[in-house]
Amino acid sequence: MSQILRAQSTAIAPYTAVEELKNSLNPASSSLILFFCSSSYDLNMIAEGFNHFFPDTEVVGCTSAGEIGPTGYVDHSISAISFPRDDFHVVTACLNDLSHFTESQGKQFIQSIMVKPESSLPAPNHRYTFAMQLIDGLSKKEENVSHCFQKYLSTIPLFGGSAADDVQFTHTYIFHQGRFQENSCVLMLFRTNRPFRMFKTQHFTAAGEPLVVTETDTNNRIIRELNGLPATQVYAQQVGCSVEQLDAKIFANYPVIMKINGNEYIRSIQKANADGSLSLYCAIEEGIVLRIAHSQNLERNLSHQFETLNEAIGGISLTLVCDCILRRTEILNTQQLPDVTKLLLQNQTSGFSSFGEQFGSLHLNQTCTGIAFGCEEAE
């Protein structure tokens, strides 16, 4: 069984950064290079570097709000993973023009991937197949795309993350077939003999009075009113501060939670607006009942998740994660960085800080979604 290779570069020059990855990743034996990079790089130079140093290797990636690699959380870097050809077969495709996405378009996209000769799968044992998506984090299409993809992938499990841009909220990019592009989503269909477990984890529970969403701008993921009053006013009162004190730290510490079929899902707040409304990272609808979420210790929750994964697959060779940027904000705010970094290193973790996370048909916030691979080939 070949080794999954991981690398990371903090070189300032983009071409140099990609060259450093090439020296560590052995592209000649790779079926896929998957990377995550800071949007502060000259992305044209990053693309040129990949096209030069990895000319015969499939390369997929996205911009991020922080990268996770062999040294843990890093800013303004590029992190990458090489999936060895001996153990992984990967088919990729890119869906463009998400602004006009329809279910019929998504169905046709999935079907076109599944009928490719190189997509043929072994016996229907789902240990062997899974799908990962990377999607423009400013497209506001994650809910529609994820629901549609999982529907037509059927029993093939799906996870993924929303591309980010170092919290600038201006342009987020997907890389496929040698170039960066906006308003798009790339899907990777993996086949492997390695045991794996897909997972999601969050560390919040709901508390406090119910907050009914009474007015929204649904298309833009904005809550205008809660309980018939300006959203910022009600939210600030619930968390014990003034409207003027609302900031990224408070939003990271106190997201809101909605319950569907007995399960709790986080809806994270991006910012407070001058008109008294709140912008969210996820879709929101009128009539939804929310409660303030309270943290139950991120490091302890993550440690338990890794224990469960190790037990299930007999040791971890790689944990690939899409980890919400607000989790990283909380980790820094609560001085948990050394302990969380230790966990990431112990469990061979690579990935990126995202603007949103997908798990199955769902688009999530303030969650870590991912997949862990075992150290031995599945029987």
C-alpha positions in Angstrom: 0.0 0.0 0.0 1.4 3.4 -1.1 1.7 6.3 1.2 -0.6 9.3 1.1 1.8 12.3 0.9 1.1 15.7 2.5 3.0 19.0 2.1 2.7 22.6 2.9 4.6 25.8 1.8 4.7 29.2 3.3 6.9 30.6 0.6 5.9 34.2 -0.3 6.5 33.7 -4.1 3.7 31.7 -5.5 5.8 29.9 -8.1 8.3 28.9 -5.4 5.5 27.6 -3.2 4.2 25.3 -5.8 7.7 24.1 -6.6 8.2 23.2 -3.0 5.0 21.1 -3.1 6.2 19.3 -6.2 9.4 18.3 -4.4 7.5 16.6 -1.6 4.5 15.1 -3.4 5.9 12.8 -6.1 3.3 13.7 -8.8 4.5 10.8 -11.1 2.8 8.3 -8.8 -0.3 10.4 -8.0 -3.9 10.0 -9.2 -4.9 13.4 -7.8 -3.2 16.4 -6.2 -5.7 18.2 -3.9 -4.6 21.7 -2.7 -5.9 24.6 -0.6 -4.3 28.0 -0.9 -4.5 31.6 0.5 -6.3 34.0 -1.8 -3.5 36.5 -1.1 -1.3 34.7 -3.6 -1.2 35.8 -7.2 -3.6 33.1 -8.4 -2.4 33.3 -12.0 1.1 32.4 -10.8 -0.2 29.6 -8.7 -2.1 28.2 -11.7 1.0 28.6 -13.9 3.1 26.8 -11.3 0.8 23.8 -11.1 0.6 23.6 -14.9 4.4 23.6 -15.1 5.3 21.4 -12.2 2.4 18.9 -12.4 1.8 18.7 -16.2 0.6 15.1 -16.3 -1.3 15.0 -12.9 -4.9 15.8 -12.1 -4.9 18.8 -9.9 -8.0 20.2 -8.0 -8.1 22.9 -5.3 -9.7 26.0 -4.0 -8.9 29.3 -2.1 -9.3 29.2 1.6 -9.5 31.2 4.9 -6.5 29.4 6.3 -4.8 26.1 5.5 -4.4 22.9 7.5 -1.3 20.8 6.9 1.6 18.9 8.4 2.2 21.8 10.9 -1.4 22.4 11.8 -3.3 25.7 11.2 -1.3 28.1 8.9 -2.2 31.4 7.3 -1.1 32.6 3.9 0.2 29.2 2.7 -0.6 26.4 0.3 -1.3 22.9 1.6 -1.6 19.8 -0.6 -2.3 16.1 -0.6 -1.1 13.5 -3.1 -3.4 10.5 -3.4 -1.3 7.6 -4.7 -2.4 5.9 -7.9 -2.0 2.4 -6.5 -4.7 3.0 -3.9 -7.0 5.7 -5.3 -8.8 6.1 -8.6 -10.3 9.6 -9.0 -12.6 11.1 -11.6 -13.3 14.9 -11.5 -15.7 17.2 -13.2 -16.6 20.9 -12.9 -20.0 22.5 -12.9 -20.0 26.1 -14.0 -22.5 29.0 -14.0 -24.0 28.2 -10.5 -26.0 31.4 -10.7 -28.4 29.6 -13.0 -28.2 26.2 -11.3 -31.2 23.9 -11.7 -31.9 20.4 -10.4 -32.2 19.0 -14.0 -28.7 20.5 -14.7 -27.3 18.9 -11.5 -28.9 15.5 -12.4 -27.4 15.6 -15.9 -24.0 16.5 -14.4 -24.0 13.6 -12.0 -25.2 11.2 -14.6 -22.5 12.3 -17.0 -19.9 11.5 -14.4 -21.3 8.1 -13.5 -21.5 6.9 -17.1 -17.8 7.7 -17.9 -15.8 4.5 -18.4 -13.3 5.6 -15.8 -16.1 6.0 -13.3 -17.0 2.3 -13.3 -17.1 1.1 -9.7 -16.5 -2.3 -8.1 -19.3 -4.3 -6.4 -21.7 -2.0 -4.5 -19.7 -1.9 -1.3 -19.7 1.7 -0.1 -16.4 1.2 1.7 -14.9 1.7 -1.7 -16.6 4.8 -3.1 -17.2 8.4 -1.9 -17.5 11.9 -3.4 -16.1 15.2 -2.4 -17.1 18.6 -3.6 -15.5 22.1 -3.5 -17.8 24.9 -4.2 -17.6 28.7 -4.6 -18.2 30.0 -1.0 -19.9 33.2 -2.2 -22.3 31.5 -4.7 -25.1 31.0 -2.2 -25.9 27.8 -4.0 -24.5 25.3 -1.6 -27.8 24.1 -0.3 -29.2 23.5 -3.8 -26.1 21.9 -5.2 -25.5 19.6 -2.2 -29.1 18.4 -2.1 -29.1 17.7 -5.8 -25.7 16.0 -5.9 -26.5 13.6 -3.0 -29.9 12.8 -4.4 -28.4 11.6 -7.7 -25.3 10.1 -6.2 -27.8 7.9 -4.3 -25.9 5.8 -1.8 -22.4 7.1 -2.6 -21.6 9.4 0.4 -20.8 13.0 -0.2 -19.0 15.7 1.8 -17.2 18.9 1.0 -16.5 22.6 1.7 -17.1 26.1 0.5 -14.1 27.9 -0.9 -13.0 31.1 1.1 -10.9 34.1 0.6 -9.1 35.0 3.9 -12.4 36.5 5.2 -12.5 39.2 2.5 -15.9 38.1 1.2 -15.1 39.3 -2.3 -14.0 36.4 -4.6 -13.7 32.7 -3.9 -12.2 30.4 -6.5 -12.2 26.7 -7.5 -9.2 25.3 -9.4 -9.8 22.6 -12.1 -8.2 21.7 -15.4 -5.4 24.3 -15.0 -7.3 27.4 -14.0 -9.1 29.2 -11.2 -12.8 30.1 -11.7 -15.6 31.6 -9.8 -19.3 30.6 -9.7 -18.4 26.9 -10.0 -18.2 23.6 -8.2 -15.9 20.7 -8.7 -16.9 17.1 -7.8 -14.4 14.4 -7.2 -15.5 10.8 -7.3 -13.1 8.5 -5.4 -12.6 4.7 -5.5 -10.3 3.2 -3.0 -9.5 -0.1 -1.3 -8.6 1.7 1.9 -11.1 1.7 4.8 -12.5 5.1 5.5 -15.1 6.9 7.6 -16.8 10.1 6.7 -17.8 12.3 9.6 -19.1 15.6 10.8 -18.7 17.1 14.3 -19.9 20.2 16.1 -19.6 21.2 19.7 -22.7 23.4 20.3 -26.0 22.9 22.1 -29.1 25.1 22.0 -30.2 27.2 25.0 -32.4 30.2 25.8 -35.7 31.5 24.5 -37.0 30.6 21.1 -36.3 33.1 18.4 -38.8 33.0 15.5 -37.5 34.3 12.2 -40.3 36.7 11.2 -38.8 38.5 8.2 -36.0 37.5 5.9 -34.2 38.3 2.6 -34.0 34.7 1.7 -32.0 35.1 -1.5 -29.2 36.9 0.4 -29.3 34.8 3.6 -30.4 37.8 5.7 -32.6 37.8 8.8 -34.3 41.1 9.1 -36.5 40.4 12.1 -36.6 38.0 15.0 -39.8 37.8 17.1 -41.0 40.8 15.1 -38.1 43.1 16.1 -34.8 44.1 14.4 -32.7 41.0 14.3 -29.5 42.6 15.8 -31.5 44.0 18.7 -33.0 40.6 19.7 -29.7 38.7 19.1 -27.6 41.2 21.1 -30.1 41.0 24.0 -29.9 37.2 24.1 -26.1 37.1 24.2 -25.8 39.9 26.7 -24.2 42.8 24.8 -25.2 45.9 23.0 -25.8 46.0 19.2 -22.6 48.2 18.9 -20.5 45.4 20.5 -21.5 42.7 18.0 -18.4 41.5 16.2 -16.8 38.4 14.7 -15.7 37.1 18.1 -19.3 37.2 19.5 -20.7 35.6 16.3 -18.1 32.8 16.6 -18.9 32.1 20.2 -22.7 32.4 19.8 -24.1 31.0 16.5 -27.8 30.1 16.3 -29.2 26.6 16.1 -32.3 25.3 14.2 -33.8 21.8 14.8 -35.0 19.6 11.9 -36.4 16.1 12.7 -34.9 16.1 16.1 -31.4 17.0 14.9 -29.7 20.4 15.6 -28.0 22.3 12.8 -25.9 25.5 13.2 -26.6 28.7 11.3 -23.6 31.0 11.8 -23.8 34.7 11.6 -21.4 36.5 9.2 -22.0 40.1 10.1 -24.4 42.7 11.6 -25.8 45.2 9.1 -26.5 48.9 9.6 -30.2 48.4 9.0 -30.5 46.1 12.0 -30.4 42.8 10.0 -28.0 39.8 10.3 -26.2 38.2 7.4 -25.7 34.4 7.7 -23.4 31.9 6.1 -26.3 29.5 5.4 -29.8 29.7 4.0 -32.6 30.9 6.2 -36.4 31.0 5.9 -39.2 32.8 7.6 -41.0 30.8 10.3 -37.8 28.9 11.4 -37.3 28.8 15.2 -33.8 29.4 16.3 -32.0 29.3 19.7 -28.7 30.7 20.8 -25.9 28.1 20.7 -23.4 27.6 23.5 -20.0 25.9 23.1 -19.4 22.6 24.9 -15.6 22.6 24.4 -14.3 22.2 20.9 -11.0 20.4 21.8 -12.8 17.8 23.8 -15.4 17.2 21.1 -12.7 16.9 18.4 -10.6 14.5 20.6 -13.6 12.2 21.0 -14.3 12.3 17.3 -10.7 11.2 16.5 -10.9 8.4 19.1 -14.0 7.1 17.4 -12.4 7.3 14.0 -9.3 5.5 15.1 -11.2 2.7 16.6 -13.4 2.3 13.6 -10.6 2.1 11.0 -7.7 0.8 13.0 -5.5 3.9 12.9 -5.5 7.0 10.6 -3.2 7.6 7.6 -5.0 10.8 6.6 -7.8 13.0 7.9 -9.1 15.3 5.2 -11.2 18.1 6.7 -13.3 21.1 5.7 -13.3 23.1 8.9 -15.4 26.2 9.4 -13.4 29.5 9.7 -15.4 30.3 12.8 -14.1 27.2 14.5 -10.6 28.5 14.1 -11.7 32.0 15.3 -13.1 30.3 18.5 -10.0 28.2 18.9 -7.9 31.4 18.9 -10.3 33.3 21.2 -10.3 30.5 23.8 -6.5 29.7 23.7 -7.2 26.2 22.5 -4.7 26.4 19.6 -1.9 24.3 21.1 -4.2 21.4 22.2 -6.2 21.4 18.9 -3.0 21.5 16.9 -1.7 18.5 18.8 -4.8 16.6 17.8 -4.5 17.6 14.2 -0.9 16.5 14.0 -1.5 13.2 15.8 -4.2 12.3 13.3 -2.5 13.3 10.0 -4.9 16.1 9.3 -4.9 18.3 6.2 -7.6 20.5 4.7 -8.8 24.1 4.9 -10.7 26.7 6.8 -14.0 27.1 4.9 -16.9 29.4 4.5 -19.3 26.5 4.9 -19.3 22.7 5.1 -21.4 20.0 3.3 -22.3 16.6 4.6 -24.6 14.5 2.5 -27.4 16.7 1.2 -26.8 19.4 3.9 -25.0 22.7 3.9 -23.7 23.4 7.4 -21.9 26.1 9.5 -19.4 26.0 12.4 -18.9 22.3 11.7 -15.9 20.2 10.8 -16.8 17.7 8.0 -14.3 15.3 6.6 -13.1 11.8 5.9 -10.5 9.6 7.7 -8.6 6.8 5.9 -7.2 3.7 7.6 -3.6 2.5 7.5 -4.3 -0.9 6.1 -6.1 -2.0 2.9 -9.7 -3.0 3.4 -10.4 -6.7 3.2 
